[in-house]
């Protein structure tokens, strides 16, 4: 079953309020997404922990209802460094 | 946990303990059954380090158990020297930054 991009964003923000979420529908089929989540709360967390925080926000939908979500996480600081 | 679940956890621990580099994936290295697994294999092949794979599609207990083992909801999952490294997105980030090559340096 597919999930709307807006619903993914809503769930992430409900759990990580300061998150800046960018979602791309990769295949245009409402089932393959790429999400970039930037949050201050990721500071000091390993990549694994950052991804786990997003998966937790999605509350068990990952790997089920939501088949394909390519995920990228970052802290705002990293953004500045990249520029 | 039921006996089969406990059994799956100890089998996973055994596989992870015995193989320096092991990828739990859908399909095989030659025929990955999912784009994410395919991407993980492409990264490992590019790095040239020897690795083992476990096809979770062949074993429902492992397929479910691996998600609990590292509290990670998706496959593929990469383990290096007993440590969970991440899924294909983290592998790609670490590949691009050179960290994965460094991590596998001893094996490559």
N, CA and C atoms of all chains as a GROMACS GRO file, in nm:
protein
  573
    1UNK      N    1   0.084  -0.120   0.000
    1UNK     CA    2   0.000   0.000   0.000
    1UNK      C    3   0.087   0.125   0.000
    2UNK      N    4   0.045   0.220  -0.075
    2UNK     CA    5   0.126   0.341  -0.088
    2UNK      C    6   0.092   0.443   0.020
    3UNK      N    7   0.179   0.538   0.033
    3UNK     CA    8   0.161   0.641   0.133
    3UNK      C    9   0.190   0.776   0.069
    4UNK      N   10   0.110   0.877   0.103
    4UNK     CA   11   0.130   1.009   0.043
    4UNK      C   12   0.251   1.078   0.104
    5UNK      N   13   0.320   1.155   0.022
    5UNK     CA   14   0.439   1.227   0.069
    5UNK      C   15   0.404   1.319   0.186
    6UNK      N   16   0.288   1.383   0.178
    6UNK     CA   17   0.247   1.477   0.283
    6UNK      C   18   0.229   1.404   0.417
    7UNK      N   19   0.183   1.281   0.410
    7UNK     CA   20   0.163   1.201   0.531
    7UNK      C   21   0.299   1.164   0.593
    8UNK      N   22   0.395   1.132   0.509
    8UNK     CA   23   0.529   1.100   0.558
    8UNK      C   24   0.586   1.223   0.630
    9UNK      N   25   0.572   1.337   0.566
    9UNK     CA   26   0.625   1.461   0.622
    9UNK      C   27   0.556   1.492   0.756
   10UNK      N   28   0.424   1.474   0.758
   10UNK     CA   29   0.347   1.503   0.879
   10UNK      C   30   0.394   1.416   0.996
   11UNK      N   31   0.415   1.288   0.969
   11UNK     CA   32   0.457   1.196   1.075
   11UNK      C   33   0.596   1.232   1.128
   12UNK      N   34   0.685   1.269   1.036
   12UNK     CA   35   0.821   1.302   1.079
   12UNK      C   36   0.819   1.429   1.166
   13UNK      N   37   0.744   1.529   1.122
   13UNK     CA   38   0.740   1.655   1.196
   13UNK      C   39   0.666   1.640   1.331
   14UNK      N   40   0.568   1.551   1.334
   14UNK     CA   41   0.497   1.526   1.460
   14UNK      C   42   0.592   1.475   1.567
   15UNK      N   43   0.695   1.402   1.523
   15UNK     CA   44   0.786   1.342   1.619
   15UNK      C   45   0.916   1.422   1.633
   16UNK      N   46   0.956   1.490   1.526
   16UNK     CA   47   1.077   1.573   1.528
   16UNK      C   48   1.033   1.714   1.484
   17UNK      N   49   0.980   1.794   1.576
   17UNK     CA   50   0.915   1.921   1.541
   17UNK      C   51   1.001   2.020   1.462
   18UNK      N   52   1.130   2.024   1.488
   18UNK     CA   53   1.212   2.124   1.417
   18UNK      C   54   1.262   2.072   1.282
   19UNK      N   55   1.219   1.953   1.244
   19UNK     CA   56   1.273   1.891   1.123
   19UNK      C   57   1.236   1.968   0.997
   20UNK      N   58   1.336   1.982   0.912
   20UNK     CA   59   1.313   2.039   0.780
   20UNK      C   60   1.310   1.919   0.686
   21UNK      N   61   1.194   1.891   0.632
   21UNK     CA   62   1.175   1.768   0.556
   21UNK      C   63   1.157   1.798   0.407
   22UNK      N   64   1.238   1.732   0.325
   22UNK     CA   65   1.223   1.744   0.181
   22UNK      C   66   1.195   1.605   0.127
   23UNK      N   67   1.082   1.590   0.058
   23UNK     CA   68   1.048   1.457   0.006
   23UNK      C   69   1.036   1.462  -0.145
   24UNK      N   70   1.098   1.362  -0.207
   24UNK     CA   71   1.086   1.349  -0.353
   24UNK      C   72   1.021   1.216  -0.384
   25UNK      N   73   0.925   1.217  -0.474
   25UNK     CA   74   0.861   1.094  -0.519
   25UNK      C   75   0.946   1.044  -0.636
   26UNK      N   76   1.024   0.940  -0.612
   26UNK     CA   77   1.125   0.898  -0.709
   26UNK      C   78   1.067   0.839  -0.837
   27UNK      N   79   0.962   0.761  -0.822
   27UNK     CA   80   0.910   0.690  -0.939
   27UNK      C   81   0.775   0.745  -0.984
   28UNK      N   82   0.722   0.842  -0.909
   28UNK     CA   83   0.592   0.897  -0.944
   28UNK      C   84   0.477   0.800  -0.917
   29UNK      N   85   0.504   0.698  -0.836
   29UNK     CA   86   0.401   0.597  -0.810
   29UNK      C   87   0.350   0.602  -0.665
   30UNK      N   88   0.393   0.706  -0.591
   30UNK     CA   89   0.350   0.717  -0.452
   30UNK      C   90   0.401   0.604  -0.364
   31UNK      N   91   0.510   0.541  -0.404
   31UNK     CA   92   0.559   0.426  -0.327
   31UNK      C   93   0.710   0.426  -0.312
   32UNK      N   94   0.778   0.506  -0.392
   32UNK     CA   95   0.924   0.512  -0.382
   32UNK      C   96   0.966   0.656  -0.358
   33UNK      N   97   1.010   0.682  -0.236
   33UNK     CA   98   1.043   0.819  -0.198
   33UNK      C   99   1.188   0.834  -0.155
   34UNK      N  100   1.234   0.956  -0.165
   34UNK     CA  101   1.361   0.993  -0.104
   34UNK      C  102   1.330   1.107  -0.009
   35UNK      N  103   1.375   1.096   0.113
   35UNK     CA  104   1.350   1.201   0.211
   35UNK      C  105   1.483   1.252   0.266
   36UNK      N  106   1.487   1.383   0.280
   36UNK     CA  107   1.602   1.444   0.346
   36UNK      C  108   1.547   1.513   0.469
   37UNK      N  109   1.602   1.478   0.585
   37UNK     CA  110   1.552   1.532   0.711
   37UNK      C  111   1.667   1.603   0.782
   38UNK      N  112   1.647   1.731   0.806
   38UNK     CA  113   1.751   1.810   0.873
   38UNK      C  114   1.695   1.857   1.006
   39UNK      N  115   1.765   1.825   1.113
   39UNK     CA  116   1.717   1.864   1.245
   39UNK      C  117   1.832   1.886   1.342
   40UNK      N  118   1.815   1.989   1.423
   40UNK     CA  119   1.911   2.019   1.528
   40UNK      C  120   1.920   1.903   1.628
   41UNK      N  121   1.809   1.830   1.641
   41UNK     CA  122   1.805   1.721   1.740
   41UNK      C  123   1.897   1.605   1.703
   42UNK      N  124   1.946   1.603   1.579
   42UNK     CA  125   2.036   1.495   1.538
   42UNK      C  126   2.179   1.518   1.586
   43UNK      N  127   2.204   1.637   1.635
   43UNK     CA  128   2.339   1.672   1.677
   43UNK      C  129   2.395   1.570   1.778
   44UNK      N  130   2.514   1.521   1.751
   44UNK     CA  131   2.578   1.427   1.842
   44UNK      C  132   2.531   1.283   1.826
   45UNK      N  133   2.434   1.261   1.735
   45UNK     CA  134   2.386   1.125   1.714
   45UNK      C  135   2.460   1.062   1.597
   46UNK      N  136   2.483   0.930   1.605
   46UNK     CA  137   2.544   0.860   1.493
   46UNK      C  138   2.442   0.857   1.379
   47UNK      N  139   2.489   0.826   1.258
   47UNK     CA  140   2.397   0.817   1.144
   47UNK      C  141   2.289   0.713   1.171
   48UNK      N  142   2.332   0.602   1.229
   48UNK     CA  143   2.234   0.496   1.259
   48UNK      C  144   2.124   0.551   1.349
   49UNK      N  145   2.162   0.622   1.455
   49UNK     CA  146   2.063   0.678   1.550
   49UNK      C  147   1.974   0.781   1.481
   50UNK      N  148   2.030   0.861   1.393
   50UNK     CA  149   1.951   0.961   1.321
   50UNK      C  150   1.845   0.894   1.234
   51UNK      N  151   1.888   0.791   1.162
   51UNK     CA  152   1.792   0.720   1.078
   51UNK      C  153   1.687   0.649   1.164
   52UNK      N  154   1.733   0.592   1.276
   52UNK     CA  155   1.638   0.524   1.366
   52UNK      C  156   1.534   0.620   1.420
   53UNK      N  157   1.574   0.745   1.445
   53UNK     CA  158   1.480   0.845   1.495
   53UNK      C  159   1.371   0.872   1.391
   54UNK      N  160   1.411   0.877   1.263
   54UNK     CA  161   1.312   0.899   1.157
   54UNK      C  162   1.222   0.776   1.142
   55UNK      N  163   1.283   0.658   1.146
   55UNK     CA  164   1.203   0.535   1.136
   55UNK      C  165   1.103   0.528   1.252
   56UNK      N  166   1.149   0.568   1.370
   56UNK     CA  167   1.060   0.566   1.487
   56UNK      C  168   0.943   0.661   1.465
   57UNK      N  169   0.971   0.776   1.404
   57UNK     CA  170   0.866   0.874   1.376
   57UNK      C  171   0.762   0.813   1.280
   58UNK      N  172   0.808   0.727   1.193
   58UNK     CA  173   0.717   0.665   1.097
   58UNK      C  174   0.642   0.546   1.159
   59UNK      N  175   0.674   0.521   1.283
   59UNK     CA  176   0.598   0.425   1.363
   59UNK      C  177   0.569   0.290   1.300
   60UNK      N  178   0.672   0.221   1.256
   60UNK     CA  179   0.650   0.085   1.208
   60UNK      C  180   0.601   0.074   1.064
   61UNK      N  181   0.579   0.189   0.998
   61UNK     CA  182   0.532   0.182   0.859
   61UNK      C  183   0.647   0.147   0.764
   62UNK      N  184   0.767   0.182   0.809
   62UNK     CA  185   0.885   0.157   0.727
   62UNK      C  186   0.904   0.008   0.708
   63UNK      N  187   0.926  -0.034   0.585
   63UNK     CA  188   0.945  -0.176   0.559
   63UNK      C  189   0.812  -0.248   0.541
   64UNK      N  190   0.702  -0.177   0.566
   64UNK     CA  191   0.571  -0.236   0.546
   64UNK      C  192   0.495  -0.154   0.445
   65UNK      N  193   0.403  -0.073   0.497
   65UNK     CA  194   0.323   0.019   0.418
   65UNK      C  195   0.412   0.106   0.328
   66UNK      N  196   0.522   0.145   0.385
   66UNK     CA  197   0.617   0.230   0.313
   66UNK      C  198   0.735   0.145   0.270
   67UNK      N  199   0.734   0.104   0.146
   67UNK     CA  200   0.836   0.009   0.100
   67UNK      C  201   0.972   0.077   0.082
   68UNK      N  202   0.972   0.182   0.003
   68UNK     CA  203   1.100   0.235  -0.038
   68UNK      C  204   1.116   0.382   0.001
   69UNK      N  205   1.194   0.404   0.101
   69UNK     CA  206   1.225   0.541   0.142
   69UNK      C  207   1.376   0.554   0.153
   70UNK      N  208   1.430   0.624   0.056
   70UNK     CA  209   1.572   0.651   0.061
   70UNK      C  210   1.588   0.765   0.160
   71UNK      N  211   1.674   0.749   0.256
   71UNK     CA  212   1.679   0.847   0.364
   71UNK      C  213   1.815   0.913   0.377
   72UNK      N  214   1.811   1.044   0.398
   72UNK     CA  215   1.933   1.117   0.423
   72UNK      C  216   1.904   1.208   0.542
   73UNK      N  217   1.990   1.206   0.640
   73UNK     CA  218   1.968   1.292   0.758
   73UNK      C  219   2.089   1.382   0.777
   74UNK      N  220   2.065   1.495   0.838
   74UNK     CA  221   2.175   1.588   0.865
   74UNK      C  222   2.137   1.685   0.976
   75UNK      N  223   2.237   1.742   1.040
   75UNK     CA  224   2.213   1.851   1.134
   75UNK      C  225   2.234   1.981   1.057
   76UNK      N  226   2.166   2.088   1.094
   76UNK     CA  227   2.177   2.215   1.019
   76UNK      C  228   2.322   2.261   1.001
   77UNK      N  229   2.406   2.234   1.098
   77UNK     CA  230   2.546   2.272   1.092
   77UNK      C  231   2.614   2.216   0.967
   78UNK      N  232   2.584   2.091   0.937
   78UNK     CA  233   2.642   2.024   0.822
   78UNK      C  234   2.608   2.099   0.694
   79UNK      N  235   2.485   2.152   0.690
   79UNK     CA  236   2.441   2.228   0.574
   79UNK      C  237   2.536   2.344   0.549
   80UNK      N  238   2.566   2.418   0.655
   80UNK     CA  239   2.652   2.534   0.643
   80UNK      C  240   2.791   2.493   0.594
   81UNK      N  241   2.841   2.381   0.649
   81UNK     CA  242   2.974   2.335   0.612
   81UNK      C  243   2.983   2.299   0.464
   82UNK      N  244   2.870   2.249   0.412
   82UNK     CA  245   2.871   2.205   0.273
   82UNK      C  246   2.878   2.321   0.176
   83UNK      N  247   2.829   2.436   0.219
   83UNK     CA  248   2.822   2.548   0.126
   83UNK      C  249   2.958   2.613   0.105
   84UNK      N  250   0.974  -1.383   2.368
   84UNK     CA  251   1.010  -1.431   2.235
   84UNK      C  252   0.986  -1.582   2.224
   85UNK      N  253   0.938  -1.623   2.109
   85UNK     CA  254   0.916  -1.766   2.086
   85UNK      C  255   1.051  -1.834   2.060
   86UNK      N  256   1.050  -1.967   2.057
   86UNK     CA  257   1.175  -2.041   2.034
   86UNK      C  258   1.236  -2.010   1.898
   87UNK      N  259   1.150  -2.001   1.793
   87UNK     CA  260   1.204  -1.974   1.660
   87UNK      C  261   1.265  -1.835   1.654
   88UNK      N  262   1.204  -1.740   1.726
   88UNK     CA  263   1.259  -1.603   1.728
   88UNK      C  264   1.394  -1.600   1.799
   89UNK      N  265   1.401  -1.668   1.914
   89UNK     CA  266   1.527  -1.674   1.989
   89UNK      C  267   1.633  -1.743   1.904
   90UNK      N  268   1.592  -1.848   1.837
   90UNK     CA  269   1.681  -1.925   1.751
   90UNK      C  270   1.734  -1.836   1.638
   91UNK      N  271   1.645  -1.757   1.577
   91UNK     CA  272   1.687  -1.668   1.468
   91UNK      C  273   1.789  -1.567   1.519
   92UNK      N  274   1.765  -1.511   1.638
   92UNK     CA  275   1.859  -1.413   1.694
   92UNK      C  276   1.996  -1.475   1.716
   93UNK      N  277   2.001  -1.598   1.765
   93UNK     CA  278   2.132  -1.658   1.789
   93UNK      C  279   2.198  -1.699   1.658
   94UNK      N  280   2.118  -1.736   1.559
   94UNK     CA  281   2.176  -1.766   1.427
   94UNK      C  282   2.235  -1.640   1.364
   95UNK      N  283   2.164  -1.529   1.378
   95UNK     CA  284   2.215  -1.402   1.324
   95UNK      C  285   2.344  -1.363   1.395
   96UNK      N  286   2.343  -1.374   1.526
   96UNK     CA  287   2.463  -1.340   1.605
   96UNK      C  288   2.581  -1.425   1.560
   97UNK      N  289   2.553  -1.550   1.531
   97UNK     CA  290   2.657  -1.642   1.486
   97UNK      C  291   2.714  -1.599   1.350
   98UNK      N  292   2.625  -1.567   1.257
   98UNK     CA  293   2.666  -1.524   1.122
   98UNK      C  294   2.749  -1.395   1.130
   99UNK      N  295   2.698  -1.299   1.210
   99UNK     CA  296   2.765  -1.170   1.224
   99UNK      C  297   2.902  -1.187   1.292
  100UNK      N  298   2.908  -1.281   1.385
  100UNK     CA  299   3.033  -1.304   1.458
  100UNK      C  300   3.138  -1.375   1.373
  101UNK      N  301   3.093  -1.458   1.281
  101UNK     CA  302   3.187  -1.541   1.205
  101UNK      C  303   3.235  -1.478   1.076
  102UNK      N  304   3.165  -1.373   1.031
  102UNK     CA  305   3.202  -1.310   0.903
  102UNK      C  306   3.241  -1.164   0.924
  103UNK      N  307   3.361  -1.130   0.880
  103UNK     CA  308   3.409  -0.993   0.901
  103UNK      C  309   3.322  -0.891   0.830
  104UNK      N  310   3.280  -0.924   0.708
  104UNK     CA  311   3.194  -0.834   0.632
  104UNK      C  312   3.076  -0.916   0.581
  105UNK      N  313   2.958  -0.884   0.630
  105UNK     CA  314   2.841  -0.961   0.585
  105UNK      C  315   2.723  -0.868   0.559
  106UNK      N  316   2.658  -0.891   0.444
  106UNK     CA  317   2.543  -0.812   0.404
  106UNK      C  318   2.418  -0.901   0.405
  107UNK      N  319   2.320  -0.863   0.487
  107UNK     CA  320   2.189  -0.927   0.481
  107UNK      C  321   2.111  -0.855   0.374
  108UNK      N  322   2.061  -0.929   0.276
  108UNK     CA  323   2.001  -0.865   0.159
  108UNK      C  324   1.886  -0.948   0.104
  109UNK      N  325   1.817  -0.888   0.005
  109UNK     CA  326   1.714  -0.963  -0.067
  109UNK      C  327   1.776  -1.011  -0.196
  110UNK      N  328   1.784  -1.143  -0.212
  110UNK     CA  329   1.847  -1.201  -0.329
  110UNK      C  330   1.993  -1.230  -0.302
  111UNK      N  331   2.067  -1.254  -0.411
  111UNK     CA  332   2.208  -1.287  -0.398
  111UNK      C  333   2.292  -1.175  -0.461
  112UNK      N  334   2.423  -1.184  -0.440
  112UNK     CA  335   2.512  -1.083  -0.497
  112UNK      C  336   2.497  -1.078  -0.650
  113UNK      N  337   2.477  -1.195  -0.710
  113UNK     CA  338   2.461  -1.201  -0.856
  113UNK      C  339   2.323  -1.153  -0.901
  114UNK      N  340   2.221  -1.186  -0.820
  114UNK     CA  341   2.085  -1.148  -0.855
  114UNK      C  342   2.013  -1.082  -0.739
  115UNK      N  343   2.047  -0.957  -0.710
  115UNK     CA  344   1.976  -0.886  -0.604
  115UNK      C  345   1.828  -0.870  -0.643
  116UNK      N  346   1.741  -0.885  -0.546
  116UNK     CA  347   1.597  -0.881  -0.573
  116UNK      C  348   1.533  -0.748  -0.536
  117UNK      N  349   1.614  -0.649  -0.510
  117UNK     CA  350   1.559  -0.520  -0.469
  117UNK      C  351   1.664  -0.414  -0.500
  118UNK      N  352   1.617  -0.296  -0.540
  118UNK     CA  353   1.709  -0.190  -0.578
  118UNK      C  354   1.806  -0.149  -0.469
  119UNK      N  355   1.759  -0.152  -0.345
  119UNK     CA  356   1.845  -0.112  -0.234
  119UNK      C  357   1.956  -0.214  -0.211
  120UNK      N  358   1.920  -0.342  -0.221
  120UNK     CA  359   2.020  -0.448  -0.207
  120UNK      C  360   2.120  -0.442  -0.322
  121UNK      N  361   2.068  -0.412  -0.439
  121UNK     CA  362   2.153  -0.402  -0.557
  121UNK      C  363   2.257  -0.290  -0.541
  122UNK      N  364   2.210  -0.180  -0.483
  122UNK     CA  365   2.299  -0.065  -0.461
  122UNK      C  366   2.407  -0.100  -0.359
  123UNK      N  367   2.367  -0.174  -0.254
  123UNK     CA  368   2.463  -0.214  -0.150
  123UNK      C  369   2.572  -0.304  -0.209
  124UNK      N  370   2.530  -0.397  -0.296
  124UNK     CA  371   2.625  -0.488  -0.360
  124UNK      C  372   2.720  -0.409  -0.451
  125UNK      N  373   2.664  -0.315  -0.525
  125UNK     CA  374   2.747  -0.235  -0.615
  125UNK      C  375   2.856  -0.162  -0.537
  126UNK      N  376   2.821  -0.111  -0.419
  126UNK     CA  377   2.918  -0.040  -0.336
  126UNK      C  378   3.026  -0.136  -0.287
  127UNK      N  379   2.985  -0.251  -0.238
  127UNK     CA  380   3.082  -0.349  -0.186
  127UNK      C  381   3.175  -0.397  -0.297
  128UNK      N  382   3.118  -0.423  -0.415
  128UNK     CA  383   3.201  -0.468  -0.528
  128UNK      C  384   3.302  -0.362  -0.567
  129UNK      N  385   3.257  -0.239  -0.563
  129UNK     CA  386   3.344  -0.128  -0.598
  129UNK      C  387   3.462  -0.118  -0.502
  130UNK      N  388   3.437  -0.148  -0.375
  130UNK     CA  389   3.543  -0.138  -0.275
  130UNK      C  390   3.638  -0.258  -0.280
  131UNK      N  391   3.589  -0.366  -0.336
  131UNK     CA  392   3.677  -0.481  -0.359
  131UNK      C  393   3.711  -0.565  -0.237
  132UNK      N  394   3.650  -0.539  -0.125
  132UNK     CA  395   3.677  -0.622  -0.007
  132UNK      C  396   3.592  -0.749  -0.016
  133UNK      N  397   3.647  -0.862   0.031
  133UNK     CA  398   3.565  -0.983   0.030
  133UNK      C  399   3.447  -0.970   0.128
  134UNK      N  400   3.334  -1.022   0.090
  134UNK     CA  401   3.218  -1.014   0.176
  134UNK      C  402   3.128  -1.136   0.159
  135UNK      N  403   3.049  -1.161   0.260
  135UNK     CA  404   2.950  -1.268   0.253
  135UNK      C  405   2.812  -1.202   0.241
  136UNK      N  406   2.716  -1.278   0.186
  136UNK     CA  407   2.579  -1.227   0.184
  136UNK      C  408   2.485  -1.333   0.242
  137UNK      N  409   2.376  -1.286   0.298
  137UNK     CA  410   2.270  -1.374   0.345
  137UNK      C  411   2.141  -1.328   0.277
  138UNK      N  412   2.078  -1.420   0.205
  138UNK     CA  413   1.953  -1.387   0.136
  138UNK      C  414   1.836  -1.408   0.231
  139UNK      N  415   1.780  -1.296   0.277
  139UNK     CA  416   1.672  -1.306   0.377
  139UNK      C  417   1.543  -1.364   0.316
  140UNK      N  418   1.534  -1.361   0.182
  140UNK     CA  419   1.413  -1.415   0.119
  140UNK      C  420   1.407  -1.568   0.131
  141UNK      N  421   1.522  -1.628   0.163
  141UNK     CA  422   1.527  -1.773   0.176
  141UNK      C  423   1.485  -1.820   0.315
  142UNK      N  424   1.470  -1.726   0.407
  142UNK     CA  425   1.446  -1.766   0.546
  142UNK      C  426   1.361  -1.662   0.620
  143UNK      N  427   1.233  -1.689   0.634
  143UNK     CA  428   1.141  -1.592   0.697
  143UNK      C  429   1.182  -1.555   0.840
  144UNK      N  430   1.241  -1.649   0.914
  144UNK     CA  431   1.282  -1.619   1.052
  144UNK      C  432   1.397  -1.518   1.054
  145UNK      N  433   1.491  -1.535   0.962
  145UNK     CA  434   1.603  -1.441   0.951
  145UNK      C  435   1.551  -1.307   0.900
  146UNK      N  436   1.459  -1.314   0.804
  146UNK     CA  437   1.405  -1.191   0.745
  146UNK      C  438   1.341  -1.104   0.852
  147UNK      N  439   1.263  -1.164   0.939
  147UNK     CA  440   1.200  -1.090   1.048
  147UNK      C  441   1.303  -1.058   1.157
  148UNK      N  442   1.386  -1.160   1.188
  148UNK     CA  443   1.480  -1.149   1.301
  148UNK      C  444   1.584  -1.039   1.282
  149UNK      N  445   1.626  -1.018   1.157
  149UNK     CA  446   1.732  -0.920   1.133
  149UNK      C  447   1.683  -0.778   1.163
  150UNK      N  448   1.551  -0.758   1.151
  150UNK     CA  449   1.494  -0.626   1.181
  150UNK      C  450   1.500  -0.598   1.330
  151UNK      N  451   1.482  -0.703   1.408
  151UNK     CA  452   1.486  -0.688   1.554
  151UNK      C  453   1.630  -0.682   1.605
  152UNK      N  454   1.717  -0.755   1.536
  152UNK     CA  455   1.855  -0.768   1.582
  152UNK      C  456   1.921  -0.632   1.602
  153UNK      N  457   1.901  -0.542   1.505
  153UNK     CA  458   1.964  -0.409   1.516
  153UNK      C  459   1.861  -0.298   1.526
  154UNK      N  460   1.735  -0.334   1.555
  154UNK     CA  461   1.629  -0.237   1.561
  154UNK      C  462   1.631  -0.149   1.434
  155UNK      N  463   1.632  -0.216   1.323
  155UNK     CA  464   1.642  -0.150   1.192
  155UNK      C  465   1.536  -0.213   1.101
  156UNK      N  466   1.444  -0.132   1.046
  156UNK     CA  467   1.325  -0.191   0.982
  156UNK      C  468   1.343  -0.242   0.840
  157UNK      N  469   1.460  -0.222   0.783
  157UNK     CA  470   1.473  -0.257   0.641
  157UNK      C  471   1.597  -0.340   0.612
  158UNK      N  472   1.596  -0.400   0.497
  158UNK     CA  473   1.708  -0.477   0.442
  158UNK      C  474   1.745  -0.406   0.312
  159UNK      N  475   1.869  -0.392   0.274
  159UNK     CA  476   1.990  -0.455   0.327
  159UNK      C  477   2.043  -0.395   0.458
  160UNK      N  478   2.123  -0.475   0.524
  160UNK     CA  479   2.194  -0.432   0.645
  160UNK      C  480   2.337  -0.483   0.636
  161UNK      N  481   2.431  -0.393   0.659
  161UNK     CA  482   2.573  -0.430   0.654
  161UNK      C  483   2.633  -0.440   0.794
  162UNK      N  484   2.708  -0.547   0.816
  162UNK     CA  485   2.780  -0.567   0.943
  162UNK      C  486   2.928  -0.584   0.913
  163UNK      N  487   3.009  -0.509   0.986
  163UNK     CA  488   3.154  -0.522   0.970
  163UNK      C  489   3.214  -0.552   1.106
  164UNK      N  490   3.287  -0.663   1.111
  164UNK     CA  491   3.348  -0.710   1.235
  164UNK      C  492   3.250  -0.706   1.354
  165UNK      N  493   3.133  -0.757   1.328
  165UNK     CA  494   3.035  -0.770   1.436
  165UNK      C  495   2.950  -0.648   1.463
  166UNK      N  496   2.985  -0.535   1.401
  166UNK     CA  497   2.911  -0.410   1.427
  166UNK      C  498   2.815  -0.379   1.312
  167UNK      N  499   2.695  -0.336   1.347
  167UNK     CA  500   2.600  -0.291   1.246
  167UNK      C  501   2.646  -0.156   1.192
  168UNK      N  502   2.660  -0.148   1.060
  168UNK     CA  503   2.708  -0.024   0.996
  168UNK      C  504   2.591   0.061   0.948
  169UNK      N  505   2.489  -0.004   0.888
  169UNK     CA  506   2.374   0.070   0.840
  169UNK      C  507   2.312   0.004   0.719
  170UNK      N  508   2.214   0.072   0.661
  170UNK     CA  509   2.149   0.025   0.539
  170UNK      C  510   2.215   0.088   0.418
  171UNK      N  511   2.150   0.077   0.302
  171UNK     CA  512   2.214   0.120   0.178
  171UNK      C  513   2.236   0.272   0.171
  172UNK      N  514   2.148   0.350   0.235
  172UNK     CA  515   2.168   0.496   0.232
  172UNK      C  516   2.294   0.536   0.309
  173UNK      N  517   2.310   0.476   0.427
  173UNK     CA  518   2.429   0.506   0.508
  173UNK      C  519   2.554   0.453   0.437
  174UNK      N  520   2.542   0.336   0.376
  174UNK     CA  521   2.656   0.282   0.301
  174UNK      C  522   2.697   0.378   0.191
  175UNK      N  523   2.598   0.435   0.120
  175UNK     CA  524   2.628   0.528   0.011
  175UNK      C  525   2.695   0.655   0.064
  176UNK      N  526   2.642   0.708   0.174
  176UNK     CA  527   2.703   0.828   0.233
  176UNK      C  528   2.847   0.800   0.275
  177UNK      N  529   2.868   0.684   0.339
  177UNK     CA  530   3.001   0.648   0.386
  177UNK      C  531   3.095   0.615   0.272
  178UNK      N  532   3.038   0.564   0.163
  178UNK     CA  533   3.118   0.536   0.044
  178UNK      C  534   3.167   0.668  -0.016
  179UNK      N  535   3.075   0.762  -0.027
  179UNK     CA  536   3.109   0.890  -0.089
  179UNK      C  537   3.209   0.970  -0.006
  180UNK      N  538   3.201   0.954   0.126
  180UNK     CA  539   3.292   1.030   0.213
  180UNK      C  540   3.425   0.955   0.235
  181UNK      N  541   3.432   0.832   0.186
  181UNK     CA  542   3.555   0.754   0.203
  181UNK      C  543   3.561   0.675   0.332
  182UNK      N  544   3.459   0.694   0.418
  182UNK     CA  545   3.459   0.624   0.548
  182UNK      C  546   3.446   0.473   0.534
  183UNK      N  547   3.368   0.431   0.436
  183UNK     CA  548   3.345   0.287   0.422
  183UNK      C  549   3.472   0.216   0.376
  184UNK      N  550   3.542   0.282   0.286
  184UNK     CA  551   3.670   0.227   0.239
  184UNK      C  552   3.766   0.213   0.357
  185UNK      N  553   3.764   0.313   0.443
  185UNK     CA  554   3.849   0.313   0.561
  185UNK      C  555   3.810   0.198   0.655
  186UNK      N  556   3.679   0.184   0.674
  186UNK     CA  557   3.628   0.079   0.761
  186UNK      C  558   3.663  -0.059   0.709
  187UNK      N  559   3.658  -0.074   0.577
  187UNK     CA  560   3.687  -0.203   0.516
  187UNK      C  561   3.835  -0.216   0.484
  188UNK      N  562   3.910  -0.113   0.517
  188UNK     CA  563   4.051  -0.108   0.481
  188UNK      C  564   4.128  -0.232   0.517
  189UNK      N  565   4.098  -0.286   0.634
  189UNK     CA  566   4.171  -0.405   0.678
  189UNK      C  567   4.138  -0.528   0.596
  190UNK      N  568   4.021  -0.524   0.535
  190UNK     CA  569   3.977  -0.641   0.459
  190UNK      C  570   4.017  -0.630   0.311
  191UNK      N  571   4.017  -0.507   0.261
  191UNK     CA  572   4.037  -0.489   0.117
  191UNK      C  573   4.181  -0.516   0.075
   0.00000   0.00000   0.00000
